[in-house]
């Protein structure tokens, strides 16, 4: 699966999949924390994911264009530095107690992660035999859930205080002029975890800077192997399987992010647990996601990736129907288990989408990363739907629709063949 001189770069890049999982799932904790410390609605808290995924969207194409000129390693270094700077910005944001400043810091973090994902996914996919690209990418992506689990645990342990005031307690603290200090203390709890994560990002950037990365060969349009080419946006229109992969990734990421963003609220509303217990449930469903990645990587030795993803989509549609119609313990466990079956989707859609793009791979990868703006769009929509219906369970209709589109891509969309053309026009 690996050629000589590629194992160390593979391990270092695989560690990035773990690292970016931490801030990704700290967002799920921040949504609940900021609803408390800034006294905002579910829709306003959902803007955390909007700011985050707009950062991904905005920087993906600049990242691809930069790496097209200077290579993947530069993308990794810039991504880590941006991520570290965004983490450090959480400190002044907490000191000035401005929600918009926090959103800006999250935007900067996500900008760095956009560089990392735009570089890491195609780098891993192209680091060996194209026939094993989906399997290799699933192995690397299998470490991402461990970062997600770490993020949820860090947030539950160090950000959630466990103090949830009743209306009478709030009134009493306001009367004694201590409520503002309580809110400030809750806001400051986010700082320490992000400072540590930023330090890790800067340290890993130093390590990658010192390691030699091999040139990655990609398959050209003619089917020969060559160094990464330039490619162009317009030529990507020839690949309907790639265009549908963008839509599938948009819908999937929106489903995934929305599911986790409001899971703590689902648990609290429907089984009346504390925020810390709900945080541990979130950690558990992320562990289920990680187990799904491991099991799926093994199953891909026997099943075609797209067929496995299609079967998982069917299962998740059924589980979310249960979660919507049976809010309570039954619905909770249905949504909990759905994380296992969503695990295979992102890397498989990505690998299927870039398959056969040749010199267009880096540009194509950037557009697939941009497609994760689905998390910025569908998550606030879930907040609005829950507010309109008065039930957080009804919001899960939106992820259900997302899995329906992934099902279509799994069995039909990914099979579409490239359109023939007499010339390839570069932009």
Secondary structure, DSSP 8 states (H G I E B T S, - for coil): ---TT-HHHHHHHHHHHHHHHHHHHHHHHHHHHHHHHS---HHHHHHHHHHHHHHHHHHHHHHHHHHHHH-HHHHHHHHHHHHHHHHHHHHHHHHHT-HHHHHHHHHHHHHHHHHHHHHHHHHHHTSS-GGGHHHHHHHHHTTHHHHHHHHHHHIIIII-------HHHHHHHHHTT-HHHHHHHHHHTTHHHHHHHHHHHHHHHHHHHHS-----EEE-TTS-EEE-----TGGGGG-HHHHHHHHHHHHHHHHHHHHHHTHHHHHHHHH---HHHHHHHHHHHHHHHHHHHHHHHHHTTTS-HHHHHHHHHHHHHHHHHHHHHSTTHHHHHHHHHHHHHHTTHHHHHHHHHHTT-GGGHHHHHHHHHHGGGHHHHHHHHHHHHHHHHT-TGGGGHHHHHHHHHHHHHHHTGGG------S-----
